[in-house]
Amino acid sequence: MVGFHESISSLTFLTYETCLEQFPNMSVSRQPNRVNECRRCATDKHIPKLYSSGNNINPGPVPPQLQDLSQAEEMLVSAIMPVMSIYRLLHGQCDYSGHVINFPQDIKSFATRLPRLPTEINIVVVCKESERTHKDFQVCRRFVKESLTWLMANNVYYQKIGVSLDQDTLAMLPEDGDLSDLCTFQPVEFQSGTTSNDTTTTEDVPNAAPPATERETIEQAIIGGTPINEFQTEGYFSMAFPILFPTGAAYFNGTQMNGITAGHYFTHLIK
């Protein structure tokens, strides 16, 4: 482990001024205009360059209002709630999996008043018997209000669907507490020989249904049996993951002037 940490500490992270990627120990090409570029951007002849902000490929920095939100707080302020499994790995890392098929519905009034009701944040947690609380369930009313206020003022898709702040629902959130009592815990026993440092698996299964008074109307509004393609639904990523796409910029299949594959798009965002 000592050698591993020494190797990590020796890495130098560079920021390229065109693509804004950060990656350890990569070479820099110094351009005549004194711009530091990676080799890919330096040889790119497209105008604008494929991985430049001019090609709407960079989501921009995460503002302070959206930083360090818990998982529950992110779900409360998201205009779209996807269903996925989140696996809690060692050393604080996460892994995501799952695929959701969405069918067209007339849901113009759904998720335009935020935050969501705490009872809508349905989560099934598969964990060890001793792990009944987690920081991901912490909720601070002030953080939720500040993040929503910022999103309504700066996210083009929140503005497009007319998201407004629901003061009554906001008042129902704890000033500084948690929503663990609203979660369903499924304790599991690990096989003998495992240690306390084994992976903890957290499975999020949010219920995106509206309040009961609206549910029947929404269910009758299905307009077709063809699944919606998440990659072609305008603003889907930004409204489902506003922390990753705070302003709505860098929407895949949006206004990119030059074609970029999905694989290259997500690889770029990771860097």
N, C-alpha and C positions, 0 to 999 in steps of 0.2 A: 504493500500500500504506500510505503514511503516513496518508492520510485514512481508510482503513478502520480502522486500529488506533486512531486518535483517536475514531472513532465508537463502536467497541467499548468503549473505556475510559470513554466518557461515559454508558454505560448504567447504570441503577440497578436492581438486582435486589431485589424485594420478596417477602416471605414472608407469605402469607395464613394466618391462624390457624385457619380452619375447614377449608379444603381442603388446606392445607400446600403449595400450589403456589408455585413460584418462577418469575417471568417478568419480563423487563425492561420498565421504563417502563409498567406497568399501573396504572390508578387504584385507589385504596383507598377503601372505604366504611367509615367509622367508625360502629360500632353503639352504641346507648345503653349496652350493657354493656361498652363500651371494647374490643370485639373488632374487629380489622381484617379486613374481608372483601372479596373481589372482588365485582364487580357481580352475577355469576351467583349466588353464595351469598347475597348480601344480599337478593335477590328470590326465593330458593327458599323455598317454603312447606311443603315436605315435613318430616316429623318422623320420624327425624332427617333432616337435610339430605342431599341426594344425594351430595355429595362430602365429607362429613365422616367422621371415624373411626368415628362411631356407625353408619354404613352399611357398615362393613367395606370401605372403598375405598382406604385408605392402607396400603401394605406396611410402613411404619415405617422407621427409620434403619438403615443398614448398620453392624453392630457392628465394632469394630476388628479382631476375629479374621477377618472376611471381607473386609476392605478390601485392595486392592492385590494380590490373588492373580493369578497368571499364568493364561493360558488353560488350560495343562496342569493346574495345580493345581485349577482350577474343575472340570475334567472328572473328575479323580480323586475328588472329594468329592460329585459329583452322583449321586443315586439313580436318575435316568433320564437316558439319554444320547441326545439328539436328533441327527439328521443334518442338516447345513446347510452352506451355503457362506458363508464369511466373507471379505469383500473389504477389504483394507487400503487405505484411501484416504490422500490427502495430509494432512499435518499431524496424523497420529495418529488420524484418525477411522476408524470401521468401518461397513460396510454388510452386512446379512445378507439372505440369500434362501434359498429352498428350501421344500419341503413334504414331509412324511413321512406315510405311511399306516401305522398300526399295527394289526395284527390281534390279536384276543383270544388270549391264551395263559395257561396256568396257571403263572405265574411268581412264586408267593408267596415263594420262597426266593431269588429273583434280586435282586441289588443291595441286600441287607440287611446285608452285611458290606463295609464300606468302610475305607480307600480301595480303588479298583479296582487291579487288577494293571497295572503300567506297560505290559505288552504289549497290554492291551485298548485303549489310547489310540492307535488307528490314525488317522493323519492323512496326507492327501496334500497337499503344499504345492507350489503352482505359483508359481515365483518366478524372479528373475534368477539367472544362473549364480553370481554373486558372493555371493548372500544365502543362506548355508547354515545360519545360526544366527539365532535370534530370541529376544527376552526372553519371548515367550509360551510357550516350551518350558522355561523355568527352573522347577525344582522344589526347594522347601525342605521337608524332612521335618517340621520343627517347625511350619511354617505349616499344613501339611496336617493334622497332629494337632490343633492348636489350633482350626482351623476345624471339623473334624468333631466335636470335643468340644463346641463351642458349639452346633452344629446338633442333635446328639443331645439336648442339654439344653433347647433352646428352639424347635425347629421341630416343630410338631404332627404333620406328615406323616412326618417321620423317626421320631418316636416311635410313630406309628400302625402303621408297617410293621416296627418293631422293629430299626432300624439299629443295628449294633454296630461297635466299632472292631476291625479285624483287625490285631493286633500283628505278625503274621508278614509280611503284605503291607506294612505301614508300614515295617518294618525293611529292605525291599527298595528303598525310595526313597532317592535320594541325600540326604545331609545338606544339601548346597547345590550342586546341579548342574543338568543339563538332560537332556531326553529326545530330543534331536535325532537320536540314533542310531536311535531307534525310528520316525522319520518317513520317509515316502517323498517324495523331492524330485523334481520334474519341472521342470528348467530350461527356460526359454523365451527366445527371441530377440525383442527388441522391434524394431519397424520403424525404419529409419533416420530420423534427424531427431528422435527422442525423446531426452529428457534423463534424467539420473540421478535426477531427482525425480519421474519418472512413477509412476503408481499401481502398487503391488505387490499382487497378488491372492493371497490365502491361502485355500485350499479345505479345510475340515475335513470329513473323512468318517469319523467314529468308527465302530468296530465294536462294537456293543452286545451281541455274543454272549457267553455265559458261557464259562468254561473248557471245554476239550475234553471233560473227563470228564462234564460236565453237558449238553453241547450236544445230543446225540442225544435225551435225555429231553425237553428243552424243545421240540425240533422236533416231537415226537410229541404235544405238548400243545395244539396249535392247536384251538380249540373253535368256530370259526366264520369265515365269510368276510366279515363286515360290519366295515368299518373303524371303529376307535375315534375318536370325536370328541374332540380334545385339549381343546376348550372345555368338555366335560362330564365329563371324567375327573377325579375329585376329587384335588386336590393336584398335578396334572400340572406346572403352571408352577413351583411351589415346589420340586418334586423335580428338575426339569430345570434350573432356574436359581435355586438357593438363594441366590446372591449378590443377586439382585434381589428375592426374596421370602424373607427370612431366617427369619421366624417362621411362615410359611404364611398370614399375614393377607393380605387383599385378593384372595382367590382369586375369579376371575371365574366367575359362575354359582354362587357358593358361598352365603353367607348374607346377601347384600345384601337389605335390606328393601324397597328400591325399585328398579325396573328401570333399568339403564344399558346402552346399546348398546356393542358391542365397540369401535367407533370412538371413542366418547367415553371409554371405559375406558382405552384405550392412550394417547390424547392426554393424559389426565390424568396418567398415570404418567410420560410424557416430561417434563411440566412439573414 
